[in-house]
Amino acid sequence: MSNTDIDSKEVLTVRGTLTFKEYKKFSSFHSRRWVIWFTLSTFILFFALSIYFLYNPGDIFSFGEMAAILFVSSTVSVFISGIFFLYAKAVIRIKATREYKSDQLIKKEFIYTFSEEGINQNRDRSINYIEWNEIVFVREYPPMFLIYVSKNKSIVIPIRFFESIEELKLFKQIISENVPSKNNNIT
């Protein structure tokens, strides 16, 4: 909402309310690594199990038979891991829906003020102050920024909260100056 220059210190204030669609996207981004790990683990497990059941070490196979075993094993593994992938995505979507519906605070307007000192988060009568050294990491995705204050807790800042390109650039500048680049993927 406002950019001010107090004693040559950059300050940016943005405000907005997180929508259900944005919360579902956040939940998807937040759990992306877990879903990938789960899917790959499922593939490897079922590939190994299908090879184990299809191949007898005492038997001598031709190249064609071995190729067929590998093809069948990989096809079965891809199919089963695909089912597990869809299941994981559905569970995450259901969980996000339940969390959003049950959390009345997330549906209220947030006001974020970013400065050299840290981040002020205001909601109704609640004020939360976060210093830059408390930020674990920052991630940028096309529709939003995620500012993690712990491994599983983040501040979600949709890009639509910024009223102009200048505010967005100032936000990125403040983040880049205050969060080490190893913990920051802002471009």
Secondary structure, 3 states (H helix, E strand, C coil): CEEEEECCEEEEEEEECCCHHHHHHHHHHHCHHHHHHHHHHHHHHHHHHHHHHHCCCCCCCCHHHHHHHHHHHHHHHHHHHHHHHHHHHHHHHHHHHHHHHHCCHHHCCEEEEECCCEEEEEECCEEEEEEHHHCCEEEEECCEEEEECCCCCEEEEEHHHCCCHHHHHHHHHHHHHHCCHHHECCC
